[in-house]
Amino acid sequence: MPTLHDHLLDVLRCPVTGSTLVQDGDVLRSSTPGPDGPLSYRIEDGIPVLLRADATVDRP
């Protein structure tokens, strides 16, 4: 599991909410929930996939 550098996380934003992203294993989670709940974006080969269509909603 690659860890993204802090300076990269400082500039990345959730494309839906505009909030900061926090790395949690192989995903980035938005710090502010979207309209349907918290959003997650996968990291593939060390590259964040920040496409609205690929966002998943975290269900409790």
Backbone torsions as a table, in degrees:
resi	resn	phi	psi	omega
1	MET	NA	112.9	179.1
2	PRO	-75.6	140.0	176.0
3	THR	-99.5	128.5	178.9
4	LEU	-76.2	145.9	179.3
5	HIS	-67.2	146.5	-179.5
6	ASP	-57.5	-38.9	-178.4
7	HIS	-66.1	-28.1	176.1
8	LEU	-73.9	-43.3	178.1
9	LEU	-63.3	-28.1	178.2
10	ASP	-65.0	-28.8	-176.0
11	VAL	-102.8	-19.9	-179.9
12	LEU	-73.5	143.0	178.7
13	ARG	-135.7	151.8	175.5
14	CYS	-65.9	128.3	-178.6
15	PRO	-70.9	-13.8	179.8
16	VAL	-93.7	-49.3	-174.7
17	THR	-100.4	-19.3	-176.3
18	GLY	79.3	5.1	-178.0
19	SER	-83.0	167.0	177.1
20	THR	-68.2	162.0	-179.9
21	LEU	-117.0	143.7	180.0
22	VAL	-120.9	130.7	179.5
23	GLN	-78.2	132.6	177.2
24	ASP	-135.1	89.4	-176.3
25	GLY	70.1	-123.2	-179.5
26	ASP	-94.0	15.9	179.1
27	VAL	-131.3	159.6	170.9
28	LEU	-109.9	133.2	179.9
29	ARG	-113.2	138.8	178.2
30	SER	-72.6	143.2	-179.5
31	SER	-80.7	-14.3	175.9
32	THR	-122.7	131.1	-179.4
33	PRO	-64.0	150.5	173.4
34	GLY	-83.2	-170.1	-177.8
35	PRO	-60.8	-29.5	-177.4
36	ASP	-109.7	5.0	-179.9
37	GLY	132.5	-175.8	179.6
38	PRO	-61.0	141.6	-177.5
39	LEU	-108.4	145.5	176.7
40	SER	-128.2	147.3	178.3
41	TYR	-129.9	135.3	-177.4
42	ARG	-78.4	159.3	173.9
43	ILE	-116.4	119.3	-179.9
44	GLU	-111.8	120.3	179.5
45	ASP	52.3	38.3	178.3
46	GLY	81.8	5.6	-178.5
47	ILE	-114.0	120.7	177.6
48	PRO	-67.4	134.5	177.7
49	VAL	-102.9	95.1	-173.7
50	LEU	-103.6	58.5	178.3
51	LEU	-105.1	132.3	179.6
52	ARG	-52.6	-42.9	-176.4
53	ALA	-65.8	-23.5	-178.3
54	ASP	-97.0	-1.4	179.8
55	ALA	-67.2	141.7	174.4
56	THR	-114.6	145.1	179.0
57	VAL	-92.9	127.6	178.4
58	ASP	-79.0	118.8	178.1
59	ARG	-101.6	137.0	179.3
60	PRO	-66.3	NA	NA
